[in-house]
Every structure is written in structure tokens, then in C-alpha cells.
Amino acid sequence: MQIHFIAIGGSAMHNLALALYNKGYQITGSDDAIFEPSKSRLQKKGILPLELGWFPQKLNTSIDAVILGMHAKADNPELLEAQKLGLKIYSYPEFLYEQSKNKTRVVIGGSHGKTTITSMILHVMHYHNINVDYMVGAQLEGFETMVHLTDENDFMLLEGDEYLSSPIDRRPKFHLYQPNIALISGIAWDHINVFPTFENYVEQFEIFIRKITNGGILVYNEEDAEVRKVAEAATNPIRKLPYATPNYKVENGITLLETPDGDMPIEVFGAHNLNNLAGAKWICQSMGVDEADFYDAISSFKGASKRLEKIAATLNNVAYKDFAHSPSKVEATTKAVKEQYPNKKLVACLELHTYSSLNPEFLKEYEGALDAADVAVVFYSPDAVKIKQLEAVTASQIEAAFNRKDLIIYTNPTHFKAYLKNLKSDENGMALLLMSSGNYGGLNFDEVKDLIQQ
């Protein structure tokens, strides 16, 4: 098949392009901006566009399918040409469904924890040499691409994002997958630019549950009140499997998970990650991996990229970065690091970077999110607020929203980096936590090791 990608350079899109190329498809594509690592990875396979921009002449009737990325606009010249020619146009999730409609589809949904749970399941499958097709939202150690597609594998494991499918398909991505096995990890209002009310956001998960095939399985986090409510209210003919955070303890900076064979040391930590692990266990068991084999594999899981990823450590100090940006995830991540290092001074830094987090109305959702930190720092860029065409937010609004009078606020990247450089640990050491879906206006995370040497 000959496939053309409109907006091939995105993280998800270029991984799908690589997966289809590896499967033997002919791939072409366009984009108006392509950054690393997408650029090098596409170039290596010979499918990097020769020049940036949109070229309607690339579209012709010999193309079997066009895949439209979210980065493109509804008036994109290539999209208009594809529509004019009557070509079959798919959104990213729509095409993944086409590739997996004859497989057992396992979809991991939820406002937070999706990537970690999907990564845990993949780690277990990889450990036991069980081949599955997959799409995950982060680059994983030991996996060449974030998307893998075959004709022969029985299972397709999909991270189920609730964001929109494409510029011309306003359905949430996870509504298109029609899972045989589904999981919901948590529901915490997000994407307020698309779902303006909490009720509207929750409704998307109710629809997701209704999309589970008859006789399918719903695994759900019973500790999340909203998840429990929508799961228990569902009336379609499915089997429901609740899960909760397992028993564990922390000794000398090591998390020990209670198992039928005794306490087992694991690499990941924090109540939210142990909760994720419990959900992953139910899914793996539903995919044919027994409990003992799951524990054998999960003990060596180090975490997904940018999810509580240790980026530096000295004798006394440690630094982590995390993709956390939603209020519930920020709170869970901050608590996790404090629990793991109770005696160290915890300096928790959060960048307000997303549309939701920079919205003055949404800011109040962050109240208490950084309370577990000894020192709480918020960074935001007024330029990012302007670019997103949002109402300006002020330092006093942020302080009031977090309800923490000692909150430190930075808007200048140079001043923020100087603050990190001058940090001093106390006698028990310091834990530095950097939470963001951005980079604090240009912070090089590789330099953090130098910043925590004192």
C-alpha cells in the first residue's frame, strides 16, 4: 500500500510512518516543521520530506490512504487536494483501528498513568518474549519505535488518549479503538479547551466504556471515585475488574511490594505508580500472563521515559524529571518523591505550560498540589500565554491558586536556571523534582547533574 502522511513530523505520526515502513508499505509525507528525533529517524529510513512545506502535487490517485495529523489545519492545501481527489483520509487512531480490527485490542485510558501502565504491560510481554502490536506515548528502552504493527500478532496494545483525533474528526482518539479489553486509571478534568466542563469531560469516559465490545473486559481503578462511578453505572454486557493500590513499604530508599511470595524490591516508586502496577497486572492476566510471571518481569521495570525519570544523582542529592502537568499528577508525583526520600529536602518545580494550566479559571484546580514539597517553585512564560492567546495570568493569581504563601514564582528562564544553580542541600541531602511537559524556556536537563553537585 502507498500511504501519505500530512504532518509526518509529529511524535506519534512519525512513529506510525516508521512502523508502516517496517511493515513494507510505501511512505511519503509532508510537514512545515520537523524536529529531532523525528528528523533523523525518518531520514534513516529514507522517508524524510526533501523540503518543508505543503505540496498538493504530492497527492494523486495512486495513493491508497492519507493519514492526517493533528498538527495540520482543516484548510491544509494537501488535505484539500486529497478531498478533491476523493482519497481515503484517516485520522491517526482511525488507521490504527484499521490495522487492528482483526486482533484483540487492549486500550489503556485515563487522565493520568496511561503511558506508564502501557509501558509496564509492554515490559512484561517483552520480558516473556510474547510478541504484541502496540502504540505507546513514550520511547521505551529496548523498543525501536513507539508503534509496532504486524499481520501475525494476536494482541494490539493501545494507549487511549482522550484528545481529538484530527482537525476534521473531533472525536476523542480512544472512542475509535473499540476495545476488547479496556482500562481506566483515573478521571481528572483536562483539555479544557476541548471539554469546557468537568461533566463533558467525564462523558467521554462513559462513551469509551460503551465502546467496549460485548463480552469484553473493563479493568478500573476503584480508588478513583469518578472512575468507580462511571464503571459501576455502565450497563453494557462486559466483565468489570476493579483494582486498588497494593500493599508496599519503603525502606532505605527502596520500595518493597507485597507479593504472595514475600516482599519484592521494585525500581518504580510512589503510590500512584504502585496503583498503575496493579492495573497493569490485571491487564497482563487478561492477556494470558499469570501472576507469578508478572511479578518476575515487573521487578526490573525502570519506568517510562520522562515519568519519574532519574536524571542525576550524587552522594547526597538526587534529581528527577517528570511529564506531570495536570493537578492530580503533580500532587501524586510530589508525594511519591517525598515518600521515597522522607529525610531529604524536596524542591519541587512545576512549569505551567499547557493550555489548561495557563488558564486563570483552571488554576484553582492546583490548590494543594505542591504541599508535599519542602520548597515549591512554579515557572511560567508570559510569552507562552500570549502565543496561546490566553488571558494573562499574574504571580498573585498563581500564589492564590496553589494556596501556598512561600511559593517561589519565576517567569524568566535565566533567573530560574540561576536559582537551580544556587540551590543548597541540607545535611540529609536534597531531592530535586522538575515537572513539565516543556523545558522551562530552554533548560538543558543534561546539565542538571552539575546543578546538584553541592
N, C-alpha and C positions, 0 to 999 in steps of 0.2 A: 504493500500500500504506500501511496505517496501522501504525506501529511505536511501541512504548512502551519507554522505557529505564528500567530500575531501577538507580539510581546514575548519573544522566546527567552529573554534575558533574566526573567524573574527567578527567584529561588525555586519555587515549585515547578514553574514552566520548563526551565532548562533541565531539571531532573527528569521530567516526563519525556522531554525530547531525547535525552540520553538513553532512557530506558527503552524507548521505541526504536532508536537507532540500534541498540544492542540486540533487539529482537528481530532486526532485519528490515525495518521499514526505511523508506527513503524520506529524509527530513530536510525541509527548508524552513526559514523563519526570518522575521524582521523585528527590530526594536529601535527606539530612539535613544536608548542608553543601556549599556551592558557593562556591569562592574565585575570585579573579581569576587568569588572564584568562578562565577558563571562563564566569564570570557575565556579563561584558559581551558576550562573543561570542555566547552563547545569547540574551541579551536583544535584541541587534541583529537577530536573525532571528525574534524573537517566539516562541521556544520555551523560554524560561526558566520553570521552575515558578513559579506565583504565590506559593506558600509552601513552606517547607522541611518535610520530613517524609515519611512513607509513608502513602499513601491507597489502600486496597484498592478503593474505589469508582471509581477511575480505570480499573480493569480491566473489560473487557466483551467479549462475543463478536464485536464488530466489529473488534477488533484482530487484525491478520494475524500479527504476531510480537512477542515480548517479548525484549529483549536485556538480559541480566543481567550487571552489572558486578562485578568482584572485591571492591569496597568493601562490597557488600551481604552480609548473612549468610544462612545456609541457612534460618533461620526468619523471614526478612523477610516482613512482612504482605502486601506486594504480590506477592511470589513465591508465597506460599501460595495467594493468590487466583487467580493465573494457573494454578497447577497444578490447583486445584479446578475451574476453568472449562475445563480441557483445552486451553489455548492453547499454541501452538508457542513453546518457550523456547530461545533460542540464547545461547551464550557469545559474547563479542566475536570471538574467532578463528573460531568456527564460522560466524558470519554473514558474515565476510569471505570465507571459503571459498565460501559460497553465492553471493556476489556475483561470484566469480572462477572458478567451476568450468568455464566455457567459454573461459577465457583461458589464456595461457601464464603460469604462476605462477613467479615468481623469488623465492626465500626466502633471506634473509641471516641465518645463525645463528652462534653463538659466544658465549663468555663475555664477550668484550670486542670493541669495534670495530664492532659491528653498526650502530649509528646512523651512525657516520662513513662506513662503506662504502656503506650505503643512500643517504646524503646525497650522496656522490661520484657514484654512478650517476645519481641524480636530477638533479644539477647538469649532468652530461654530456648527458642526454636533453633537459633544458630548453634548454641552450646550442644544441643542434642541432634544436630545435623538433620533437622526437619526443614525441608525447603518450602517456603511460602512466598507468594507475591505480596508486595507491601507498598504503602505510601506513608511516610512519616515526616514530621515537620522539622527535623534537625538532622544534620550529618552525624552518623553514628560510627564509632570506632569499629573497624572490621567490615564495614559495608561501603561499597564503592559509590552508590547513589542513594538518594532519598526515595526513589521509586524503583521498583523491580517488577517486571511483567514477563510472564511465560505463558505458554499454552498448556503446559502439563501440570503445574502445581494445583492442589485441591483448594487451598485457602487463599483469600485475599484479605490482608490486614490493612485497614484504612484509618488514618487519623481523621476524625469527623469534625471539621471546622464549621462553626455556625455563621461565618461571614458569607457575603453574597457570592454567587457562582461566577458571574461575568457582567460586563456592562449592559448586556441585553437580556440577562437572566437574573432576576432579582431574588431568586430562591436561595436560602441558605445551602451551602455545599452539602451538609450532611443529610438534607432531605432527598438527595438524588441517589444515595447508595443502596437503599432498600436492604438493610442488614438482615442476615440470618441470626447473627449473634451481635448484641449491642451492649455498650456500657455507657453509663452517665456518672461522671466523677463528682460533679458539683454544678450548682447554678448560682452565679453571682453576676448581676447586671453588667453588661459590657456592650461595646459597639453602639453607644447611644446615638451616634449619627444615623444609624440604620434602624435601631429599635428604640424609639424615643421614650417608651415607658417600660418599667420592670415587667408589667403584665404581658406586654407584647413580646418581650424577650423570653419569658417563661413559656409562652405559647409555642415558640419554635421547638422546644424540647418535647412538648406534648405531641406535636406533629411528628417529630422524629420517632417517638415511641410507636405511633400509629403506622409508621412506615416499615416497622419490623415485620418480616414475613410471618404468615400464620404458622404456629408451632415453633416459632423462633424463641430465642432466649434474651432476656434483659437482665444484665448484671448492674446493680445500682448501689451507690453509697448511701446507706441508711442513716449515717450520721449527719447528712445534709438535709435539713428539714424540707427545703423546697424540692429536692430530688425525691425524697421519700413520698412527698405529697403527690407529685405527678406520676410516680411509678405505681403507687397504690391505687390511684384513681383510674389507671389505664384498664380498659375492658376488652381490648382485643385479645385473641387466643394465643397468648405467649406464656412462657415459663419465666418467673421472676426469681432472681437470686440476689438477695441483699448481702452487702459486705460492710465490715467496720474495721477500724484500726486495730491491728493485733497487739498483743502484749509485748512490750520491749523495755529495755533499760539501757542507760548509758553509763559505762564505767571507763574512767581514764580516757575520755575522748573516743571511745569505741562503742558503737551501737550494737546491742545484742538482741536478736529477735528470738522470741519464744517459739519453738517448734516441737512437734511430738517427740523428737529425738534429743531435746535439750536446747539450751541457748546457743544461737549461732551468730558469730560476728558477720556483719554486713558492711558494705562500703558506703551505701547511701545513709542519710540520717534525717531526722525530723519527723514529727507526727504525720505531716501531710504526705511525705514520701512512703512511710510505712502503710498509710491508708491506700496510696497508689499501688503499693505492692500487693495488698490484699485483693484489690480489684483485678490486677494482672494475674494473680493465682487462679481466680475463678475462670477467667477467660482461657488461660492455658489448659485448665482441666476440661473446659468445654471443647477445647481443640485436641484433646486426647493425651495430654501430659499429666501424669499422676503427681500427687502432692510431693512425694519424696524427690522425684526428678526435678520438680520445680525448685525446691529448696537447694538441691545440688547446684543448679545453674545460677540462681539469683544471688547467691553469696558473692559472686565475682562481678556483679553489675556495678559499674562505677558511676552511672548517671548519664543522662543525655547532655549533649553539648549546650553550654550556657545555662544549664539547670543545676544550680548549686555546684558550679564547676570550680574546683580549687585551682587558682591561678598563680599563687605564690605562697611560700612558707619559709620561715626562718626558725631558729631555735625557740623563740617565744611568740612570734606573730604568725598569723595566717590570713590569707585573703581569698575571697570567693567572688565570683560574678554570677548573676542570675538574671534570667529574662523577665523576672517578676515586674509587673507594672499595674495589674489590677489590684484593688484594695485588699481583697481576700488573700491573694497570693503574696502580696507584700507582707501582710501580717503573719501568714504561715511561715514564710521563709525567714523572717526576722526572729520569730520564736524558735525555729529549728536551730539556727546558728547559736542562739543564746543557750538553748538546752544542751547542745553539743559541747559548748565551751563556757560553762557557767561562771568560771572564775576569771575569764579574760574580759577586758574592756571591749564591748561590742560597739563599733562605729558603723552604723547602717546608713548608706547613702542611696537615695532614690532619685532617679531622673523622671520628671513628669514630661512625657514625650508623645503619648498617644492623643488622639482626638478627644477621647473621653477624659483622660486625666488632666487635660488643659482646659476643660470646660468648667467655668465657675460654679455652675449648678451641680455638677457631678463631684466636685472636690470634696464636699461634705462626707462622701462615702469613705474617705480616707481616715476619718476620726479613729484614733487609737491604733492605726496600722503599724506605727513605729514605736509603740510603747515599750516593747521588749528590749529596745536598744538603750545602751548607756548614753550614747551620743547619737542624735538623729540629725541627718543632713538632707535637705531637698535641693536639687538643682533643676532649673528650667530655663529655657531660652526664650526670651521675648520675641526673637526672630521667628522661632518655630510657631509661636502663637499667631504672628502676622501671616506667615506662609499658609497656615491652616484657616486663615480668615476668621479667627475666633475673637470673641470679646477679650480684651486684655485682662490678665489676672495680676494681682498685686501680692507682695510679700505678706501683707497683713491678712489677706484673704486665705492664703496658704496656711499661715500660722493658726488662724481661727479654725480652719477645716481640720487640721491634724490635732487641734486642741492640746498643743504642747508648747509651753511658753519658752522652753530652752531650745526650740527648733532652730537650726542654722540653715539659712537660705542663701544660695548662690545663683546668679544669673550670668556670670562671666566665666567662661571655661578656663582662662588663665588663672583667675583667682581661686577657682575650685581645685585645680591641679596643685597650686601653691599650698593650699590648705592640706591636701593629702601628703605633700612632701614634708610638711612641718608637724605631722601627727606624731605624738609621743605615746608609747605604750607604758602601762604601769608595771609594777613588779610581777604581776601574773601574766603579762603579755596582752596582746591586742588581737581581736578578730575584726577584719575589715570586710564589709559586705557591700558590693556595688550592684544595685538593682536597676536595670534599664533595658528597654528594647532599642535603645540608641547607643550613643558613645560619649555622652556628656560634652558634646561640642567638639569632639576630636581627641578624647583621651586614648592613648595607646595602652591597652591593657597589658602588653608585654613589659611595660616599664613599671608596672605596679610592684614587682619584686624589689626594685630599687627604692621604692617609696616606703616600704615597710621594714627596711633594714634596721632602723634604730630600735 
